[in-house]
Amino acid sequence: MNIWGMIIGGAAGFAIGGPIGALLGVAAGHYAEAKLKGPRDPFEAKKIAFTVAIIALSAKMAKADGIITRSEINAFRQKVHIPSEDLKRVGQFWDLARQTPDGYQSYAKQIVGLFGNRAVILEQLLELLFFIAKADGKISSPEWEYLSSVSTIFGFDENEFHRMADIYGSGEGAAHVILGVAPDADLIEIKKAWRELVRKNHPDKLISQGLPDEFLEAATERLHLINAAYKSMIKHK
């Protein structure tokens, strides 16, 4: 069973607990054929928790914006691999997440408890939220407030949020912003920053920390962004 089958069926709900586990339980009750039978591997449960968190947080963001469209779930599909046979059910799960009484803060806090403050994998999650927020053409004021609040819960400070907003919000983040160096940084500083970012953001590294395989494409695109920023800066040195 792939990760979507486990989520749709409510798998790992008891193992994970908290609002994420409760949402999985709601899914299990929603589908008559579902069975609450969680995976034995805690690492697998962690992957499921990450996936449920991004669905729940994106669904709650759409609700906070006050404008409910299908563009958000369509944007999610652009970044995450979902087999065609699971598309309808994943969309239904997204709708269930939007309607749950648990606030987005509870989902954000639980995922921090699983991965830790300021974890690189949480920035990956925020990048996906930025992409989904832009799905209808622009990020609204309520969405900006929502993204800032989630970022704070994740442990990122105001400067880090503004950096992510420049990179992922507008899609026009300067190369030095992406690498986290000064515009006039020398070659040694640039190479050091680039190597560290590649080490932390390599898809294999993120997958070893609990990023599901279904998010591999999004992680790979991020690595390409880092490499492009590096090439842009060194060509002028």
C-alpha positions as CSV (number, residue, x, y, z in Angstrom):
1,M,0.0,0.0,0.0
2,N,1.4,3.4,-1.0
3,I,1.4,6.4,1.4
4,W,-1.9,7.7,0.0
5,G,-3.6,4.4,0.6
6,M,-2.4,4.5,4.2
7,I,-3.6,8.1,4.7
8,I,-6.9,7.6,3.1
9,G,-7.5,4.5,5.1
10,G,-6.6,6.2,8.4
11,A,-3.4,4.1,8.9
12,A,-1.1,5.1,11.7
13,G,-3.8,7.2,13.4
14,F,-3.3,5.5,16.7
15,A,0.4,5.3,16.4
16,I,0.8,9.0,15.7
17,G,-1.8,10.4,18.0
18,G,-2.6,14.2,18.4
19,P,-4.5,16.2,15.8
20,I,-2.7,14.4,13.0
21,G,-3.8,11.0,14.3
22,A,-7.3,12.3,14.9
23,L,-7.6,13.5,11.3
24,L,-6.4,10.0,10.1
25,G,-9.2,8.6,12.3
26,V,-11.7,10.8,10.7
27,A,-10.6,9.6,7.3
28,A,-11.0,6.0,8.5
29,G,-14.5,6.6,9.6
30,H,-15.3,8.4,6.4
31,Y,-14.5,5.5,4.2
32,A,-16.5,2.3,4.9
33,E,-13.7,0.0,3.7
34,A,-11.0,1.7,5.7
35,K,-9.1,-0.1,8.4
36,L,-7.1,1.5,11.2
37,K,-4.0,-0.6,10.9
38,G,-0.9,1.5,11.3
39,P,2.5,0.6,10.0
40,R,4.9,-1.2,12.4
41,D,7.8,1.0,11.4
42,P,7.8,4.4,13.3
43,F,9.8,5.9,10.5
44,E,6.9,5.1,8.1
45,A,4.5,6.8,10.5
46,K,6.7,9.9,10.5
47,K,6.4,10.1,6.7
48,I,2.7,9.8,7.0
49,A,2.6,12.5,9.6
50,F,4.6,14.9,7.3
51,T,2.2,14.3,4.5
52,V,-0.9,14.7,6.6
53,A,0.6,17.9,8.0
54,I,1.1,19.6,4.6
55,I,-2.4,18.6,3.6
56,A,-3.9,19.9,6.8
57,L,-1.9,23.1,6.8
58,S,-2.6,23.9,3.2
59,A,-6.3,23.2,3.7
60,K,-6.5,25.4,6.7
61,M,-4.6,28.1,4.8
62,A,-7.3,28.1,2.1
63,K,-10.0,28.4,4.8
64,A,-8.1,31.3,6.5
65,D,-8.0,33.1,3.2
66,G,-11.8,32.9,3.0
67,I,-11.7,31.9,-0.7
68,I,-12.1,28.2,-1.3
69,T,-11.0,27.1,-4.7
70,R,-9.6,23.9,-6.3
71,S,-6.5,25.8,-7.2
72,E,-4.8,24.9,-3.9
73,I,-5.3,21.1,-4.3
74,N,-4.2,21.4,-7.9
75,A,-1.1,23.2,-6.9
76,F,-0.4,20.5,-4.3
77,R,-0.7,17.9,-7.1
78,Q,2.0,19.8,-9.2
79,K,4.5,19.4,-6.4
80,V,3.6,16.0,-5.0
81,H,3.3,12.7,-6.9
82,I,-0.2,11.3,-6.6
83,P,-1.3,8.3,-8.7
84,S,-4.3,9.1,-10.8
85,E,-6.4,6.4,-9.0
86,D,-5.9,8.3,-5.7
87,L,-6.6,11.8,-6.9
88,K,-10.2,11.9,-5.9
89,R,-9.7,10.4,-2.5
90,V,-6.8,12.8,-1.7
91,G,-9.0,15.7,-2.7
92,Q,-11.7,14.4,-0.3
93,F,-9.1,14.1,2.4
94,W,-8.1,17.7,1.8
95,D,-11.7,18.7,2.3
96,L,-11.9,16.7,5.5
97,A,-8.8,18.5,6.8
98,R,-10.3,21.9,6.0
99,Q,-13.4,21.1,8.1
100,T,-11.8,19.6,11.2
101,P,-12.2,21.7,14.5
102,D,-8.4,21.5,15.3
103,G,-6.7,24.8,14.4
104,Y,-3.7,25.0,12.2
105,Q,-1.5,25.8,15.2
106,S,-2.0,22.3,16.6
107,Y,-0.9,20.6,13.4
108,A,2.1,22.9,13.1
109,K,3.2,22.2,16.7
110,Q,2.8,18.5,16.4
111,I,5.0,18.4,13.3
112,V,7.7,20.5,15.1
113,G,7.6,17.9,17.9
114,L,8.4,15.2,15.3
115,F,11.1,17.0,13.4
116,G,12.5,19.7,15.7
117,N,12.6,23.5,15.6
118,R,14.0,25.0,12.4
119,A,14.5,21.6,10.8
120,V,15.4,21.8,7.1
121,I,12.5,19.6,6.3
122,L,10.2,22.2,7.8
123,E,11.5,24.8,5.4
124,Q,10.6,22.3,2.7
125,L,7.1,22.2,4.1
126,L,6.9,26.0,4.1
127,E,8.1,26.2,0.6
128,L,5.2,23.9,-0.5
129,L,2.8,26.2,1.5
130,F,4.2,29.3,-0.3
131,F,3.7,27.5,-3.7
132,I,0.1,26.6,-2.8
133,A,-0.7,30.1,-1.5
134,K,0.4,31.5,-4.9
135,A,-1.9,29.0,-6.8
136,D,-4.5,31.7,-7.5
137,G,-2.0,34.2,-8.8
138,K,-1.0,36.1,-5.6
139,I,-0.6,35.6,-1.9
140,S,-3.3,37.4,0.0
141,S,-2.8,39.3,3.3
142,P,-4.5,36.6,5.4
143,E,-2.2,34.0,3.7
144,W,0.9,36.1,4.5
145,E,-0.2,36.3,8.1
146,Y,-0.9,32.5,8.1
147,L,2.5,31.7,6.6
148,S,4.3,34.0,9.0
149,S,2.5,32.4,12.0
150,V,3.4,28.8,10.8
151,S,7.0,29.9,10.3
152,T,7.1,31.2,13.9
153,I,5.7,28.0,15.3
154,F,8.4,26.1,13.3
155,G,11.0,28.2,15.2
156,F,12.1,30.4,12.3
157,D,12.8,34.1,13.2
158,E,11.5,37.1,11.3
159,N,14.7,37.5,9.2
160,E,14.5,33.8,8.2
161,F,10.8,34.2,7.2
162,H,11.6,37.3,5.1
163,R,14.4,35.3,3.4
164,M,11.9,32.5,2.6
165,A,9.3,35.0,1.4
166,D,11.9,36.5,-1.0
167,I,12.8,33.0,-2.3
168,Y,9.5,31.2,-2.3
169,G,6.9,34.0,-2.1
170,S,8.0,36.0,-5.1
171,G,10.1,33.4,-6.8
172,E,12.6,36.1,-7.5
173,G,15.0,35.7,-4.6
174,A,18.5,36.9,-5.4
175,A,21.3,34.4,-5.6
176,H,23.0,35.7,-2.5
177,V,19.7,35.5,-0.6
178,I,19.2,31.9,-1.6
179,L,22.7,31.0,-0.4
180,G,22.5,33.2,2.7
181,V,25.6,35.2,2.0
182,A,26.4,38.9,1.5
183,P,26.1,40.3,-2.1
184,D,29.8,40.9,-2.1
185,A,30.8,37.6,-0.5
186,D,34.1,36.2,-1.7
187,L,34.5,32.8,-3.4
188,I,35.5,31.0,-0.3
189,E,32.3,32.1,1.6
190,I,30.1,31.3,-1.4
191,K,31.5,27.8,-1.8
192,K,31.2,27.2,2.0
193,A,27.6,28.3,2.1
194,W,26.7,26.3,-1.1
195,R,28.3,23.1,0.2
196,E,26.5,23.4,3.5
197,L,23.1,24.0,1.8
198,V,23.6,21.1,-0.6
199,R,24.5,18.8,2.3
200,K,21.4,19.8,4.3
201,N,19.0,20.0,1.4
202,H,20.0,17.0,-0.7
203,P,16.9,14.9,-1.4
204,D,18.5,11.7,0.0
205,K,19.3,13.5,3.2
206,L,15.7,14.8,3.6
207,I,14.3,11.4,2.8
208,S,16.5,9.9,5.5
209,Q,14.9,12.4,7.9
210,G,11.4,11.5,7.0
211,L,10.5,13.2,3.8
212,P,8.2,10.9,1.8
213,D,9.3,9.7,-1.6
214,E,6.2,11.4,-3.1
215,F,7.9,14.8,-2.3
216,L,11.1,13.9,-4.1
217,E,10.5,16.1,-7.1
218,A,9.9,19.2,-4.9
219,A,13.1,18.5,-3.0
220,T,15.0,18.0,-6.2
221,E,13.7,21.4,-7.5
222,R,15.0,23.1,-4.4
223,L,18.4,21.6,-4.8
224,H,18.4,22.9,-8.4
225,L,17.6,26.4,-7.1
226,I,20.6,26.3,-4.7
227,N,22.9,25.1,-7.5
228,A,21.7,27.8,-9.9
229,A,22.3,30.4,-7.3
230,Y,25.8,29.2,-6.7
231,K,26.6,29.2,-10.4
232,S,25.2,32.7,-10.8
233,M,27.4,34.0,-8.0
234,I,30.7,32.3,-9.0
235,K,30.6,33.3,-12.6
236,H,31.2,36.9,-11.6
237,K,34.2,36.1,-9.3
